[in-house]
Amino acid sequence: MDERPFDEPWQARIFAIVTAMHGDGRYAWREFQELLIDEIAARGEADGSDYYERWLAAAERLVTALGMSGQDELARRREHLADHAPHPTTAPPGPLSVEPPRRAREKAS
C-alpha cells in the first residue's frame, strides 16, 4: 500500500478529524471527496505539495456545509491559532504516519 506520510502534526490531525466524522456517520465519504477534488482542481499546486492545505480547505467547507461551524467561527479559530504557538510535542521530528485503527488491526488478526 502506498502511504502518504504527514510532514506536520496538523496534517495528521485534520486527516483524523475528517475520517472520524465519517466514521461517526456525519457525512457520506463521497461528499468530502467531491470537495477535495474541487479544492485541488481550483487551487491545488501542480506538484501536489499543498495536498493537506487542500484537505484542510475541503474539511472547512464540509463542516460549514454540515452546519457544524460557520465561516465567522472558523475565521476566529484561525486567528487564535495564528496568535498562539502550538503546544510542544514529544513526537520525533520528521514525517508522521498513522497506524490503522485498533478495530481494523483486530479484525485483520
Contacts in CASP RR format, 6 or more apart in sequence:
PFRMAT RR
TARGET T0000
AUTHOR 0000-0000-0000
METHOD contacts of the structure
MODEL  1
MDERPFDEPWQARIFAIVTAMHGDGRYAWREFQELLIDEIAARGEADGSD
YYERWLAAAERLVTALGMSGQDELARRREHLADHAPHPTTAPPGPLSVEP
PRRAREKAS
3 97 0 8 1.000
4 51 0 8 1.000
5 95 0 8 1.000
5 96 0 8 1.000
5 97 0 8 1.000
6 12 0 8 1.000
6 15 0 8 1.000
6 52 0 8 1.000
6 95 0 8 1.000
6 96 0 8 1.000
6 97 0 8 1.000
6 98 0 8 1.000
7 52 0 8 1.000
7 94 0 8 1.000
7 95 0 8 1.000
7 96 0 8 1.000
8 52 0 8 1.000
8 96 0 8 1.000
9 86 0 8 1.000
9 89 0 8 1.000
9 91 0 8 1.000
9 96 0 8 1.000
10 52 0 8 1.000
10 56 0 8 1.000
10 86 0 8 1.000
11 52 0 8 1.000
11 55 0 8 1.000
11 96 0 8 1.000
12 96 0 8 1.000
12 98 0 8 1.000
14 52 0 8 1.000
14 55 0 8 1.000
14 56 0 8 1.000
14 59 0 8 1.000
15 52 0 8 1.000
15 55 0 8 1.000
15 98 0 8 1.000
16 98 0 8 1.000
17 59 0 8 1.000
18 32 0 8 1.000
18 55 0 8 1.000
18 59 0 8 1.000
18 62 0 8 1.000
21 27 0 8 1.000
21 62 0 8 1.000
22 28 0 8 1.000
22 29 0 8 1.000
22 32 0 8 1.000
26 66 0 8 1.000
26 68 0 8 1.000
27 62 0 8 1.000
27 66 0 8 1.000
31 62 0 8 1.000
31 65 0 8 1.000
32 58 0 8 1.000
32 59 0 8 1.000
32 62 0 8 1.000
35 58 0 8 1.000
35 61 0 8 1.000
35 62 0 8 1.000
35 65 0 8 1.000
36 54 0 8 1.000
36 55 0 8 1.000
36 58 0 8 1.000
38 58 0 8 1.000
39 54 0 8 1.000
39 55 0 8 1.000
39 57 0 8 1.000
39 58 0 8 1.000
39 61 0 8 1.000
40 48 0 8 1.000
40 51 0 8 1.000
40 54 0 8 1.000
43 50 0 8 1.000
43 54 0 8 1.000
43 57 0 8 1.000
44 50 0 8 1.000
44 54 0 8 1.000
60 74 0 8 1.000
63 69 0 8 1.000
63 70 0 8 1.000
63 74 0 8 1.000
64 70 0 8 1.000
64 71 0 8 1.000
64 74 0 8 1.000
99 105 0 8 1.000
100 108 0 8 1.000
END
